[in-house]
């Protein structure tokens, strides 16, 4: 669970400290005229005999060998408060309410970069706990480059029919990202493209019309329109770590992150709050989770949201727990643009 750059830095510092400890100690005890003597006379090794280039090259190879990608399985669940838009027969607009979404997930990632994630979304619809959506996401991440990480994934959504709240007709999503890992602050650029079918669109036509009424007061339905959306996400983040906080094998991670999302909003992407660990390929959730969600009847590129994430994680052994605060400013809304959400993720990694 310790990130590779942080692990290398810790081991490298410890190695340097051990190598120099004897020299520093001997210099502090010796007379001034003896401080220019070899590092260790008793060992018979002179400082001129040490090839530091070879030594550090071998040490770098050792670090690379223990920090290569490995295979693991993950099982967890997340709880988050999300906005749902339901039809209100007494009003021309949809009624927005906050409900707790439960999202159990299972994922397997192979050291080659291949992985697959399965997640279900459940919500209490007023009568029972409704498992209204399942999605599968196979993908590939290229992580062997020390400076750049990149990957691509495809997600297929399976959504129940005749739900009492709006879900997007987009049932397929293609996602790719690029992250530069060498800087202290890591920038990421990601692209998402989603598409769906006419039958899914027609089932949600009434919801779509009401959501478009919110923006202009006029709803136009284009019977020939294509069911698709795309978005561009840029983000910056940094991970802070504290090791061995309460036990020898635990750590705390704190990650502030800022996302700026632009794109089209004819239908909106599926709203989901995936577990922090499983979103290796994103580092950024695509959330248009606002109290006033708007849809456009035109396929035009526009600013959508500016989001601040404060992610925290406590991990001990195979168990992790991740509270997350999300503060979002949704640009298309004419009022109540700002929203704040909290989610909790917990699970095990094997």
N, C-alpha and C positions, 0 to 999 in steps of 0.2 A: 504493500500500500504506500510505501515511501516513494515519492517521485524520483525518477532516475537522476536528474541534475542535482537534487538535494542530497541524495544518497552519495553521489560521487564527491560532492563538496565535503560532507561529513567525514568520509573515509580518508580523503586526501589530507584534510587538516590533521586528523589523528595520526596519519602516517608521518607527516612532516614533524609533528610534535614529538613523536617517539624518536625519530632520527636525530633531532637536534637537542633533545633533553640532556643527553650526556655531555654534549659539547658545551651547552650553556652552563650546566652545573660546574664542569671542570674549570671554565673560564672565571666563574664567580669566586672560586676558591683559590686559584693560582695567582702568584705574583704577576705584576704587570709585564715583566720581561718574558714570562712564559706563555703569554697569551697567543703568541704567533707559532707555537709548536703544533705538530700534527694533531689531528682530531683525537686519536687514541694511540699513544705510544705503546701501551701494554698489549694492544692487539696487533701491533706491527703493521698497521694500515695507515698510510699517509694520505692526506686529503688530495694530493696530486694523483694518487693511484685510482681514485674513484671517478668513473665515467658517469656523471649525473644524467647525461642525455639518455644513455642506455637504461639506467635505473628508472627514470621517469617513464620512458617508453614501455618498459616491462610492466610498470605499475599501472599505466593507462590501459594496457592490454588486459591486465587482471580485472580492472574496474569494468571494462566492456564485457568481459566474460560473465560477470555476476549480475550485470544489469540488463541483459538481453531480454526482450519480451518473452513472457511465459504464458502458458495456458491456465485458465481458471474458469470456474463456474460460480455464478452469483444468483442468490434468491433473496428477494426483499419485498417490502411494501411501502408505499408512500401515502400520506394523508395530506390533503390540501383543501383550502376553501376556494371554490371556483364560482364564477358567475354563469347562470343558466337563464336563457331567454325562452319563456313559455307564452303560448297564446292566451290572451285574456279576452274573452268574448264580449266583455263590457267596454272594451277600448279598441281603437284602431291600431294601437301600438302593442308590442310584446311587453310582457311583464318580466322584469329582471329580478332574480333572487340569488342569494348566496347559499351554496350547499357544500357539504364536505364530500370530496371525491376520494375514493379508495382505489389505489392502483397497485395490485400485486404484480410482480414481474419476476421473470427468470431469464437468465442470459448465459451464453457460453462464448468465450473468446479464446481463439487458438493463437499460439505464439506466432503463427505465420501472418496474422493480421485479419484472418477471417473470423466472423462472429455472427451470432444471431440472438435477437432479443424477442421475447413474447411478453406482452403486457395487456392487462385487462383494466377497464375503467368501470367503476361501480358507483352508483349514487342512489340515495334514498329519494324516490319519486313521489313520496307522500303516502305510499301504501306498503312498499317493501324495498329492499335493497336490490336495485336493478343493475345487472351486469349488461350495460347497454352497448359496450364497444370492446372489441379485441383487435389488437394489431400486432403483426409480425414484421420484424425489421432485420433482414440479412444485410451484411455490409463488409467492407474491407478497409482496414486502416494501414497505411504505410508509416511505420514508426522507426525504421532503421536509420534514417537520417537524423543526426544530432541537432541540426538547426531547424529543420522543417518537418512538420507532421501534416499528413493529408489523408483523406479518405472519402469514401462514397458509400451511400446506403440507399436501399429501397424499402419503403414501408407500405404495407397493404393493410387498410383498415376494413374491419368487418363490423358494421353498425346495424343495430336493430331497426326494424321499420316501426312506423306509427308511435314514435316517442312523443311525450308531452312537452318536449323542449327542442330547441334548434340544434342540429348537428350539421356540419358542412357536407354537401354532396361530393366533395373531393375525397375519394377513397384510395388514391394512389399518390405517393410522394417520393420524389427523387431528391436526394440531398448530398451535397459535396462541400468540403471545407478545406481551408489551408491555414495552418497555425505556424507562426515563426517563434521558435522556442529558445533562441539564443539570448534575447534581451531579458532584462529584469521584469519588465511588463510585456506580457505575451499578447500580440495582436492576432486576431482571427478574422478571416473573411469567409462567409458561407453563402451558398445559394440553395434555394429550395424551389422546386417546381411541382405543383400538385394538379391532378386532373381527375375527372369523374365521368359518370355516364348520364345520359339524358333521363333515364328512368329514376335515378337517385335525385336528380334535379327536380323533376316533376313532383316527386313525393314531398319535397320541401319547399315547393313554390310559394305557399302561403306565408311561411316563415320568412323567406327571402324578400317577398314584397313588403312585409311589415318592417323588416330591418332597413330596407331602403327608404321607406317612408320617414324614418327617423332623421335622415340626413337632409332631404330636400322637400319633404312633404308631398312628393309626387313619386309614385312607383311605376316604373315602366318595365314590362316583361318582354324580353326579346326571345322569341321562340326559336331563333336560329343561333343563339349565342353559344359559344364553346364553353364547356364546363372546365375551367382551369384558372389557376392563380400562380404567381411566382413572387419570391421575396429575396431581398439581399440583406444579410445581417453582417454588421461589423461590430467587433467587440474587443475590449482590452481587459486583462485580468492579471492577478498575481496571487500566488499561494504563499501563505505564512505558516510555518510549522513550529511546533513545540514537541520534542521527543521525550519519552519516558516521564510523563507527567504524573500519573498515579500508579503506574506499574512499569516493569522493564520492557514490555512489548506493546506499549500504547503510544498514541500520539494525538495531537489536536491540530487540525488544519482550519485556517480561516482564509476565505477567498472572496475579496471584493471584486466585482465585475460590472462593467457598463456595456450595454448593448444599444446599438442604434439600428432600427429595422425599417426598411423601406420596401415597397412593393405594391402589388395590386390587391384589391380587397373586394372582389366581386362576390366571393363566397367565404373567405377566411379559411385558414388552415385549421385542422383539428386541434382543439385546445387540449393539451396534456401537460402534466408535470412529471416527467420521468425522473427516476432516481438519479442522483448526482453521479454515482459511480458508473451506471450503464451508459451515460451519455459521453463516452470517451471521444466519440467522433465529433461532438458538437462543442462542448464547453459552453453552450448557450442554448437555453430553451427558446422556442418560438412561441411566445405567449401573446395573444391579443386578448387578454383576459381582463376586459374593462367592463365597468357597470353600464357603459353606453357604447356597445359595439355597433358600428355602422357598416353597411355594405354599399358599394357603388355599382351602378348599372353599366359603367364603362370600364374597359380594361386599360387603366392608366396607372402609371408608376407614381407613387407619392410617399412622403414620410408617414410612417404608421405609429411607431412608438419609440420612446427613449426609456430604457429600463435599467434600474440599478439592482443587482443581486448581491446579497451578503450571505454567502454560504459558509456554513461551519460543519465540522465533522469531528467526532470522537471515535477512534478505532482502537480496539484491544483484541489481539488475537485475530480470529476470523470474523468478529462482530463489528459492525459499524452503525453509528447513529448520526443523522445529518439534519439538523434544523436549517431552514432557509427562509430568509426574508426577501420579498420581491416588492419593489416600489416602481410603479409604471406610470408614465405619462403618455396617454393615447391621443395623438394629434387630431384625427378626424372628428372627435367629439366636440360639440359646441358648448357643452357643460359637463361637469364632473369628469374632467379629463384624467385626474389623478386617482390611482387606486393602490392599495397596499395589501399584499397577501402573504400568508405564512404557510409553509409546508414542512412536513417531517418525513424523513426517509429512514428506514432501518432494515437491516438484513445481514446475511452471512456471505462470505467469499471463501470458496474452497479451491 
